[in-house]
Amino acid sequence: MKRVMTLLVLGMFSMAVLSGCNTVAGAGKDVQKAGEKVQDAAK
């Protein structure tokens, strides 16, 4: 039972880390697009 709980917690932690990476990558793309628009407006 202890092993099952450990694997469950490890799985949940892994899912949280992977979803965090996707969120950060998406936010980075949004910031990059906003920066490009600012550059275009400055030209």
N, C-alpha and C positions, 0 to 999 in steps of 0.2 A: 504494500500500500504506500509505503514511504517513497519507493522508487517511482510509482505512478504520479504521485503528487509533485515530485521533483521534475519529472518530465513535463508535466502540465504547466508548472510555473516557468520552466525554461522555454517552452513553446510560446507561452503568452508574452514573455519578455522579448523573444525573437520577433514576434509579430509586431510588437510595439516599436521596436528599433527599425524594422523594415518600413513600416508605415511612416515613421518619422523621417526617414531618408527621402521617401517620395514627396512628403510635404515640403521639406526644405528645398528639394530640387525644383518643385513647382513654384515655390515662392521666388527662387533665384531667377527663373525664367521670366516671371512677372516683373521683377525689378529690372531685368535686362531690357525688356520691351519698353518699360517706362523710360529708362535711360536713353534708348534710341529715339523715342519721341521727343525728348527734351533736346537732344542733339539736332534733330531735324528742325525743331522750332527755332533753335539758335542760328541755324544757317539761314 
